[in-house]
């Protein structure tokens, strides 16, 4: 079994600048099968033992990120109706800060 192959794909900007490339890892099929088996085993354990909180959304059957957004919207609406208003604004794009 071989390890991952690492490829670098150019992004926007000057191609001679190494910072303008992002790494992509190509994993072997055997590694993907093993990873899926382990993930399924862990998910089954967490679901059978109720180890996920009610706030956990995404990657769980029946708990999509859309439902999470609706839940947050309901919460915010309730707080606004009660006069509890707190506002936070993030100006930077979080993706720009990932290196």
Residue pairs with C-beta under 8 A, 6 or more apart in sequence:
1 28
1 30
1 31
2 28
3 28
4 25
4 26
4 27
4 28
4 31
5 25
5 26
6 23
6 24
6 25
6 26
7 23
7 24
7 25
7 26
8 21
8 22
8 23
8 24
9 21
9 22
9 24
10 20
10 21
11 20
11 21
11 22
12 20
13 19
13 20
14 20
27 35
43 60
45 51
46 52
47 60
52 60
56 63
57 63
57 64
57 65
57 67
57 68
57 71
58 64
58 65
58 68
79 85
79 86
